[in-house]
């Protein structure tokens, strides 16, 4: 039965689970992306997102609370510095989980968890493309077909002209 089971215990005792999530959160903040199992990533998301929300207000109390979770000074500096500089205006959803397949040894579902605003590839794809207005076929077909045909003919004439000039000196020599 599932009575009272509010989170995944990940097959670990409380102290081991707490230190593992602390280490994973530190790695995520410092490296901006880590690879792990899907179950651990979902628990890490619940662990790290409230810390990022708390870091939006840079006070001594919030730094001490974040340090009690992370236990790493470099991670605190990165969290209150560069991470908040990028995600400070975002109202939530600071992490993204991308499934990558299954692990060979035990077939565990693997994924990548990353901070959303630090993936440049996704940011470039997310920018909307320039909207084009739809035009009827008749008007676009006539206007595009007419200039395109002379350009093709001109290119054909240019390629034939050098061949003719190379043939003429040879015929003169004979």
N, C-alpha and C positions, 0 to 999 in steps of 0.2 A: 504494500500500500504506500501511497505517496503522502500521507497525512503529515503536514508540517514541514515538508521538504521544500524550502524556499530557494535554494541554490544548489548547484552541483558541487558535491564534496570532492570530486576529482580523484577519488580513491586514496585520499591522504588524510592524515590527522590534522587538526586545526592549526598547529604551529607550523607544520610543513607547508600547508596550503597558504598560510599567510605570508611566509617568507618567499615562497615561489611566486606568488602574485606580486609581491613587492619587487623582486628581482626582475620579473618580466615587465612591470610598469617602468622601472628604471631604464631597462634596455629600450623599450618603446620610445620613451621620451628622448633618450640620448641618440638613438639611431634612426628614429622616425619610422621604422618598418622592421618587423620581425616575422619569422616563419615559425608556426606552431600548429598544434592540433586545433580542430574547430571548437571542441569543448573548452579548452583552455582560453582560446581567443574570446569566446562569448563571456566567460567569467572575467577576463581581463578588461573587457569593454565596460562591464559594470563597476569595476574597481577604479579604472583610470578616468572615466568621463566626469565623475563628481570632483575629482582632484583638479581637472582642467577648469571646470566651472568655478571652483573655489579660487583658483589662481587668477581669475579675472580681476579680483580686488586685491591689490598687492599691499597686505598689511602684515605686521609681525605675527599676529595670531594665525593668519592663513598660511604663512610660511612654516610655522611650527607644526600646524596640523598636517600639512603636506609632507614635512620631514618625518613625522611619526609614521606615515604610510610608506614613504620611499626609502628613508634611511641612507640617503646619498646626497652630499652637498652639490656635486656637479649636476645631478638631475634636477635639483631645486632651482639652481641658477638657470638651467636650460628651460625649465618649465615656466618660470616667471619672466624669462627674457624672450628668447626667440619663438617659443611655442605660442605664448600669449600674443606676441606681436602679429602673428599670422591668423590665429583663430579668435582673437578678442572680440570681433564683431559678430561671430557666428552664434546663434542662439542655442545650439546643441548639436549632437551628431558629429563629434570631433574625430571619430575613428571609422575606418572602413575595413570590412572583412572580405577578402577575395579568396574563394575556394580554389585550390590548386591541384586537387586529385587525392590519391590515396598513397599512404606510405607502403613501401615494399615489405618490410618485416612483419608488421601486424595488421596491415590494411586499415590503419587509422586514417580518418579524413583529415587532410592537411589544408592549411590556409595561410594567407599572409594577412596580418593586421597592420594597418598603417594609419598615421595621422593624415587627415583628409587634405589639408592645404599644402602638404609638402610633396605631393606627387605631381611633377611638372607635366608628365605625359597626359594624365587625366585632366589637368587644368587646360591644356591646349585643345583637347578634344571637346571639352565642355563649352568652349566659346561658340556662340551661335554663328552659323555661316551667314553670309550676306544674302538677304532675301532677294529673289528674282521674281519679277512679275510674270504671270503666265500670258503668253501671247498666242493668238490663233495661228494655226499652221499656215494658212494661206499667206498672211502678211509676212511672217518670218521666212517662209520658204522662198518667196519671190525676191525679197531683199537680199537674202544670203546667197541664193543660187546665181544671181546675175554677176556679182563681183568675183565669185569664186571661179567661174569658168574661164575668164580671160587670164587669171593668174596661172592656171594650170597650162593653158596654151602658151603663155609667155615662157614658162619654165621649159616646156618642150622645145620651143624654138631656140632657147639658149643652149640646151644640150646638143642640139643638132648643129649649131653654128660652129663650135670648135671642131667637130668631126669633119665638116666640110673644109675647114681651113687646113687640117692636117692632110687631107687627101689631095688638095690642090698642089702643094709643093712636091709631093711624090710624083704626081702626074707630069709636072714640069720637068723633073729630072729625067724621066724616061723619055 
